[in-house]
Amino acid sequence: MPPRIPQAVCLRAQLAFSSGRSVPVLNLPIRLFSSSPAAQSQKRRHQDPYLIAQAKARRAANISRQQALQIERAASLGDPVRGITTPLVKSFQTGLPVSEEDTKEYDSEYTGKIDQTKYLKHSLTRDVLEKQLTESKWLTTPVPKGDMKDPGKMSAEEIEEASARQEENSRHHMKKATAIERIVALESGNSRDIMRVNIKRCVETFGRHNTDKILPSKPKSAQPGALGDASPVPKADPNAPMAEASPIVRAGPDTGSSEVQIAILTAKINRLVQFLETRGPKDKMNKRNLRLLVHKRQKHLKYLRRRERGGPRWQRCIELLGLTEGTWRGEISL
């Protein structure tokens, strides 16, 4: 804002200019913009304690509302790492189903009885263990003498002594078998053994070599003439026999489908989260590994949802593993 010059000074300058005289430089006081009445009122307004308190209260209310909205959004989406704890996810800690009732709860198609001793350490199976125990019993049993092979030639004392020796051998064998059972039991295994068993369980639960028998198949692709195809649609012959659907022949267990990979990643994520919460809160390398696993699972979930479009495989996967929208929707930040 230019400074104001008195009217008398302006007239005197005009007369001097018209007469050709030099005009002296006027040393007039200049009032700055900051010292204007509007600026002074603005300055007084910022110094008003009542207005300052009102501004602080509005800012605190906005911050608290933003925090409440963030909590509501996070609750609606769910935990992107843990999701919802289900019986199947809970059993990943021990590698064995909790109980038969819990198994029926998370797997409505389950029929049968749970064998708690089915999974063993060191990649052993129950059949292999029983075969080895039978062979060891045969090797440790002493070979009878020539006279003892024929019971008719043995006296009563010899028969009693042979039966006592046989009972003692059987008792020693039972002790050794019990010790081996405790050694190879999964309850005494480390995290590597439990993870190996969890991977095997995920393949058996979500593998398509098993789920194809209980879940409906995916609808077939569009026939000729659909989706803008100009080719004519052949008419069906009513007298022709119905063609049976050929079953999918698999070379082995299904280990590469999306639902199997999602289940395996969920088991690894739960074990890693448990480790970071208890023993490794400052382990930055495992925190980075956890972030990579979570984002990898998110990619598989997006792919499975896009391919299945809310079908039975998608519903079964998210229900058994307790996955929420926070595990696959939007940006995940840990």
LONUDO-296818 format. One line per field, with one value per residue (C-alpha): residue number from 1; chain; z, x, y. Coordinates in steps of 0.1 Angstrom, whole numbers, plus 5000, padded with zeros to 4 digits. Example, Ala and Ser with C-alpha at 12.3 -4.5 7.8 and 13.67 -1.06 7.14 Angstrom:
REM LONUDO-296818
n	1; 2
chain	A; A
w	5078; 5071
u	5123; 5137
v	4955; 4989
***
This chain:
REM LONUDO-296818
n	1; 2; 3; 4; 5; 6; 7; 8; 9; 10; 11; 12; 13; 14; 15; 16; 17; 18; 19; 20; 21; 22; 23; 24; 25; 26; 27; 28; 29; 30; 31; 32; 33; 34; 35; 36; 37; 38; 39; 40; 41; 42; 43; 44; 45; 46; 47; 48; 49; 50; 51; 52; 53; 54; 55; 56; 57; 58; 59; 60; 61; 62; 63; 64; 65; 66; 67; 68; 69; 70; 71; 72; 73; 74; 75; 76; 77; 78; 79; 80; 81; 82; 83; 84; 85; 86; 87; 88; 89; 90; 91; 92; 93; 94; 95; 96; 97; 98; 99; 100; 101; 102; 103; 104; 105; 106; 107; 108; 109; 110; 111; 112; 113; 114; 115; 116; 117; 118; 119; 120; 121; 122; 123; 124; 125; 126; 127; 128; 129; 130; 131; 132; 133; 134; 135; 136; 137; 138; 139; 140; 141; 142; 143; 144; 145; 146; 147; 148; 149; 150; 151; 152; 153; 154; 155; 156; 157; 158; 159; 160; 161; 162; 163; 164; 165; 166; 167; 168; 169; 170; 171; 172; 173; 174; 175; 176; 177; 178; 179; 180; 181; 182; 183; 184; 185; 186; 187; 188; 189; 190; 191; 192; 193; 194; 195; 196; 197; 198; 199; 200; 201; 202; 203; 204; 205; 206; 207; 208; 209; 210; 211; 212; 213; 214; 215; 216; 217; 218; 219; 220; 221; 222; 223; 224; 225; 226; 227; 228; 229; 230; 231; 232; 233; 234; 235; 236; 237; 238; 239; 240; 241; 242; 243; 244; 245; 246; 247; 248; 249; 250; 251; 252; 253; 254; 255; 256; 257; 258; 259; 260; 261; 262; 263; 264; 265; 266; 267; 268; 269; 270; 271; 272; 273; 274; 275; 276; 277; 278; 279; 280; 281; 282; 283; 284; 285; 286; 287; 288; 289; 290; 291; 292; 293; 294; 295; 296; 297; 298; 299; 300; 301; 302; 303; 304; 305; 306; 307; 308; 309; 310; 311; 312; 313; 314; 315; 316; 317; 318; 319; 320; 321; 322; 323; 324; 325; 326; 327; 328; 329; 330; 331; 332; 333; 334
chain	A; A; A; A; A; A; A; A; A; A; A; A; A; A; A; A; A; A; A; A; A; A; A; A; A; A; A; A; A; A; A; A; A; A; A; A; A; A; A; A; A; A; A; A; A; A; A; A; A; A; A; A; A; A; A; A; A; A; A; A; A; A; A; A; A; A; A; A; A; A; A; A; A; A; A; A; A; A; A; A; A; A; A; A; A; A; A; A; A; A; A; A; A; A; A; A; A; A; A; A; A; A; A; A; A; A; A; A; A; A; A; A; A; A; A; A; A; A; A; A; A; A; A; A; A; A; A; A; A; A; A; A; A; A; A; A; A; A; A; A; A; A; A; A; A; A; A; A; A; A; A; A; A; A; A; A; A; A; A; A; A; A; A; A; A; A; A; A; A; A; A; A; A; A; A; A; A; A; A; A; A; A; A; A; A; A; A; A; A; A; A; A; A; A; A; A; A; A; A; A; A; A; A; A; A; A; A; A; A; A; A; A; A; A; A; A; A; A; A; A; A; A; A; A; A; A; A; A; A; A; A; A; A; A; A; A; A; A; A; A; A; A; A; A; A; A; A; A; A; A; A; A; A; A; A; A; A; A; A; A; A; A; A; A; A; A; A; A; A; A; A; A; A; A; A; A; A; A; A; A; A; A; A; A; A; A; A; A; A; A; A; A; A; A; A; A; A; A; A; A; A; A; A; A; A; A; A; A; A; A; A; A; A; A; A; A; A; A; A; A; A; A; A; A; A; A; A; A; A; A; A; A; A; A
w	5000; 4989; 5016; 5018; 5009; 5023; 4998; 5005; 4997; 4964; 4954; 4962; 4941; 4912; 4913; 4914; 4885; 4864; 4871; 4863; 4897; 4912; 4936; 4969; 4980; 5006; 5037; 5046; 5070; 5052; 5070; 5062; 5054; 5086; 5107; 5089; 5110; 5093; 5100; 5136; 5141; 5126; 5150; 5179; 5167; 5168; 5203; 5216; 5241; 5236; 5198; 5203; 5226; 5201; 5173; 5195; 5204; 5167; 5158; 5187; 5176; 5140; 5150; 5173; 5146; 5121; 5146; 5152; 5115; 5110; 5138; 5123; 5088; 5102; 5122; 5091; 5070; 5097; 5106; 5074; 5090; 5114; 5101; 5122; 5145; 5133; 5146; 5115; 5121; 5158; 5150; 5130; 5163; 5171; 5137; 5148; 5148; 5181; 5183; 5161; 5169; 5158; 5126; 5118; 5125; 5100; 5075; 5070; 5044; 5068; 5074; 5095; 5126; 5135; 5140; 5163; 5157; 5119; 5116; 5130; 5131; 5106; 5077; 5090; 5084; 5106; 5082; 5079; 5117; 5123; 5096; 5112; 5147; 5134; 5117; 5148; 5169; 5145; 5146; 5184; 5190; 5198; 5175; 5193; 5196; 5176; 5204; 5211; 5176; 5182; 5213; 5215; 5224; 5251; 5288; 5308; 5324; 5290; 5277; 5307; 5303; 5266; 5273; 5301; 5277; 5250; 5274; 5286; 5250; 5242; 5273; 5263; 5228; 5241; 5262; 5231; 5209; 5235; 5237; 5199; 5198; 5222; 5203; 5169; 5184; 5169; 5203; 5210; 5175; 5167; 5145; 5113; 5119; 5127; 5096; 5074; 5089; 5084; 5047; 5043; 5060; 5038; 5007; 5019; 5030; 5000; 4973; 4943; 4941; 4972; 4969; 4934; 4950; 4974; 4957; 4925; 4894; 4877; 4850; 4815; 4792; 4768; 4739; 4702; 4693; 4728; 4737; 4701; 4683; 4647; 4643; 4642; 4672; 4663; 4672; 4697; 4687; 4712; 4703; 4709; 4742; 4770; 4771; 4805; 4819; 4818; 4852; 4856; 4857; 4881; 4883; 4921; 4949; 4940; 4955; 4932; 4932; 4947; 4977; 4987; 4984; 5004; 5032; 5033; 5034; 5062; 5083; 5077; 5086; 5119; 5130; 5121; 5139; 5170; 5169; 5165; 5194; 5218; 5210; 5181; 5185; 5172; 5144; 5114; 5089; 5099; 5099; 5063; 5056; 5072; 5050; 5019; 5029; 5036; 5002; 4984; 5000; 4990; 4953; 4955; 4971; 4944; 4917; 4933; 4938; 4902; 4889; 4911; 4916; 4950; 4941; 4965; 4964; 4974; 5002; 5016; 5016; 5034; 5059; 5069; 5071; 5087; 5060; 5059; 5033; 5050; 5038; 5001; 4996; 4993; 5005; 5034; 5056; 5085
u	5000; 5017; 5022; 4998; 5012; 4995; 4975; 4995; 5027; 5013; 5001; 5035; 5053; 5030; 5036; 5074; 5073; 5052; 5076; 5107; 5122; 5138; 5116; 5134; 5133; 5106; 5117; 5082; 5076; 5066; 5041; 5048; 5021; 5027; 5019; 4986; 4954; 4943; 4977; 4976; 4941; 4953; 4983; 4960; 4937; 4966; 4975; 4939; 4941; 4904; 4909; 4941; 4923; 4895; 4920; 4938; 4905; 4894; 4928; 4927; 4891; 4902; 4932; 4911; 4885; 4911; 4925; 4890; 4884; 4917; 4908; 4873; 4888; 4914; 4887; 4865; 4894; 4908; 4944; 4965; 4989; 4970; 4935; 4910; 4921; 4904; 4909; 4930; 4953; 4955; 4967; 4996; 5014; 5016; 5012; 4983; 4945; 4932; 4903; 4878; 4851; 4873; 4881; 4845; 4839; 4865; 4860; 4824; 4833; 4855; 4845; 4866; 4887; 4917; 4949; 4970; 5000; 4998; 5025; 5060; 5094; 5122; 5098; 5087; 5054; 5035; 5038; 5075; 5079; 5058; 5077; 5111; 5099; 5087; 5120; 5140; 5119; 5127; 5165; 5166; 5148; 5174; 5175; 5163; 5185; 5181; 5163; 5140; 5127; 5107; 5085; 5078; 5115; 5116; 5110; 5085; 5114; 5128; 5094; 5089; 5123; 5118; 5084; 5099; 5127; 5102; 5081; 5113; 5122; 5087; 5089; 5122; 5109; 5079; 5101; 5123; 5092; 5078; 5111; 5112; 5076; 5085; 5116; 5098; 5067; 5059; 5053; 5090; 5099; 5114; 5099; 5114; 5096; 5063; 5066; 5072; 5041; 5021; 5031; 5020; 4987; 4981; 4986; 4962; 4935; 4937; 4952; 4929; 4936; 4914; 4891; 4880; 4861; 4841; 4839; 4819; 4839; 4844; 4819; 4831; 4842; 4817; 4806; 4811; 4788; 4789; 4806; 4804; 4817; 4803; 4807; 4773; 4763; 4759; 4725; 4725; 4713; 4686; 4693; 4731; 4743; 4755; 4792; 4807; 4831; 4867; 4884; 4916; 4945; 4973; 5008; 5009; 4996; 4987; 5013; 5012; 4976; 4969; 4949; 4978; 5004; 4981; 4978; 5015; 5023; 4997; 5014; 5049; 5035; 5020; 5052; 5072; 5049; 5050; 5088; 5090; 5066; 5083; 5121; 5130; 5114; 5145; 5152; 5151; 5159; 5129; 5107; 5116; 5109; 5075; 5067; 5077; 5056; 5025; 5027; 5033; 5002; 4983; 4992; 4980; 4948; 4941; 4948; 4926; 4897; 4900; 4900; 4873; 4851; 4837; 4834; 4835; 4873; 4876; 4850; 4866; 4901; 4892; 4869; 4894; 4924; 4905; 4915; 4899; 4897; 4928; 4949; 4943; 4927; 4945; 4980; 4995; 5020; 5036
v	5000; 5033; 5059; 5089; 5124; 5155; 5176; 5208; 5191; 5177; 5213; 5228; 5201; 5208; 5246; 5241; 5216; 5241; 5269; 5249; 5249; 5218; 5198; 5189; 5153; 5148; 5129; 5117; 5089; 5056; 5033; 4997; 4971; 4951; 4982; 4988; 4985; 4953; 4936; 4948; 4934; 4901; 4901; 4908; 4880; 4854; 4866; 4861; 4832; 4823; 4819; 4800; 4776; 4771; 4763; 4737; 4721; 4718; 4703; 4678; 4668; 4663; 4642; 4620; 4615; 4605; 4579; 4565; 4562; 4544; 4520; 4514; 4507; 4483; 4465; 4461; 4448; 4426; 4418; 4415; 4391; 4369; 4371; 4352; 4323; 4291; 4255; 4247; 4278; 4270; 4234; 4248; 4254; 4217; 4202; 4180; 4186; 4198; 4174; 4156; 4182; 4210; 4192; 4187; 4224; 4236; 4208; 4199; 4173; 4154; 4118; 4094; 4094; 4115; 4096; 4116; 4094; 4096; 4123; 4116; 4132; 4127; 4123; 4089; 4072; 4048; 4020; 4023; 4025; 3994; 3975; 3984; 3974; 3940; 3934; 3945; 3921; 3892; 3901; 3903; 3870; 3843; 3813; 3781; 3751; 3719; 3701; 3731; 3732; 3700; 3705; 3668; 3661; 3688; 3682; 3703; 3723; 3731; 3742; 3764; 3779; 3786; 3803; 3825; 3835; 3844; 3865; 3883; 3891; 3903; 3926; 3940; 3946; 3965; 3988; 3995; 4001; 4025; 4044; 4047; 4059; 4087; 4096; 4100; 4116; 4150; 4165; 4164; 4178; 4211; 4238; 4223; 4190; 4208; 4229; 4198; 4182; 4214; 4215; 4179; 4186; 4216; 4195; 4169; 4194; 4218; 4197; 4194; 4156; 4155; 4185; 4175; 4147; 4169; 4203; 4211; 4215; 4248; 4257; 4250; 4278; 4294; 4272; 4283; 4311; 4328; 4360; 4375; 4344; 4344; 4307; 4288; 4268; 4231; 4216; 4189; 4154; 4142; 4106; 4108; 4093; 4116; 4120; 4114; 4139; 4126; 4128; 4148; 4124; 4137; 4124; 4129; 4151; 4187; 4210; 4240; 4252; 4286; 4274; 4250; 4278; 4301; 4275; 4268; 4306; 4310; 4283; 4299; 4334; 4321; 4304; 4335; 4359; 4337; 4337; 4375; 4381; 4358; 4356; 4379; 4414; 4430; 4405; 4428; 4401; 4380; 4410; 4416; 4379; 4382; 4412; 4392; 4363; 4385; 4402; 4369; 4355; 4386; 4380; 4344; 4355; 4381; 4355; 4329; 4354; 4366; 4330; 4316; 4347; 4337; 4300; 4271; 4269; 4305; 4303; 4271; 4286; 4318; 4300; 4273; 4297; 4326; 4351; 4385; 4413; 4429; 4400; 4407; 4441; 4474; 4482; 4462; 4480; 4462
***
